[in-house]
């Protein structure tokens, strides 16, 4: 993974960005997702203002990220409980001398 600058284009605006840990291909892919999201919102809302469209797209991405974090935390807690249960079972098995 590199930290080199990558040229992208979103809504006709050219930018050069660098993101730690992402390759130019990954950065271009993300730019494509942003472009696609803005286009979908534009088609749905008929809003002509690029700044509003970009704000709505940012909000949608932020909402998705928030939901993913929430699910990840819940999943992590569930995994922690499962691990604790397995440790308890292993300890009981060892105590009984069955291991």
Secondary structure, DSSP 8 states (H G I E B T S, - for coil): -----EEEEETTEEEEE--TT--HHHHHHHHHHHHHHHHHHHHHH----HHHHHHHHHHHHHHHHHHHHHHHHHHHHHHHHHHHHHHHHHHHHHHTT--
